[in-house]
Amino acid sequence: MYSPTRRIESMEIDRGDEIFRININIGGFRLPLNVARKHEEIYRNAGDLLVKHLEDYRKKYPQHSTEEVLTIVAYQFAVMVSKQEFSLDTVPLAEKIQSLHDELETLLNDTVEINL
């Protein structure tokens, strides 16, 4: 039985979690991926970024095969991710050091005032 209310409810479903297939072309290789619609832009941007680096390294190392250049690009991406993870790991440490520094300054200022 047709229900107008049920139809409206189904139209209001969040399509961001809908999974669908996209195709990314990297160095002549077609990569079919199943992704959530809300993450589509991330995957497409990652593909574009990889293609840009691949083209840059192909120009820089024309004597190397596509597989070798892809290996170089993959390693470059791994280095970038490693640097970012290291940076993220040090942020809480830097914040804690700043907090301790502020606390020490307060204690030292209080001590100086007491001695005067």
N, C-alpha and C positions, 0 to 999 in steps of 0.2 A: 504494500500500500504506500502511496506517495505521501510524504510528509514534508511540507515546506520548511519546518523547523529543522528537521534532520539534514536537509540539504544545506542550509545556512551553516550549521555546525560543522559539516564536513568541509565547507569552503574556508572556514576559519582555522584549519589545521596549519600549524607552522611548517612551511615547506623547507625550512632551513635544515631539517634533519633528513630530508628526502635524499636517498642515495641514487646517483645516476652515473653513467659512464662518460668520461672525457678521454680524449686522445691527445697525448703530448708527443711532439716530434722533436727528438734530440739527436742531432748528428746523423740524420737519416734513419734513425730507429724509431718506430712507432711504439709508444708506450701507452696501452689502454689502462685506465685507472678507474676504479669505483670510488667516488668521493661523495661526501655530504655536500649538498648544494651550498650550505653556508661556508664551506671551506674551498669552494671552487676557485675563487680568486687567488687564494694562497698557493694552491697547486699550479695554477696557470702562471703566476708570477715566478714561482720557483723554476718552472720550465723555461721561461723567458730568460731568467738570470743565468741558468745553466747554459743555454744556447749562446748568450752573449759571451760568457767566459770561454766557451768552446771555440767560438769564432776568433776571439782575441788570441788564444793560445795556438790555434791553427796557423794564424798569420805569423806568430812568433816562432813557431817550430814546424815549418812546412815539410820538413824532411821526415817527420814522425807520422805513424799511422793514426787513424781515428781512435783506435783502442788505446794507444799510448797517450794521446792528447786527453782522452776521457779520464785516464788514470791520473794524469797531472791535475786536471780540473777537480776530480774527486778529492785528491789530496789537499788541494788549495781550499776546498770547501770544509774539509775536516779540520784544517788549521784555523779557519775563521770561526767555526763552531767551538773549537777548543778555547780560543781566545775569549770568545763571548762567555762561555761557561766559567772560565777563570775570573773574568771581570765580574760576573754575577756573584761568584763565591766570595769575592773580596769586598763587595759593597757592605754586607752586614758587619764585617770585621772593621772596616773604616768607620762605620757609624758607631760601633762600640768604642773604638779608640777615641773618637771625638767626644763621646759621652764621658769617658774616663778623664780625658784632658780637661773638660769643663768642670768636672767634679773636683779634680786636683786644684785647679785655679781658684775655685770657690773656697776650698779648705785652706789654701795658702793665704788668700786674702783675709779670711777670718782669723788666721793665726797671726798675721801681721797686725791687724787691728787690735787684737787682744794684747799683744806685746807692747803696743804704743801706749 
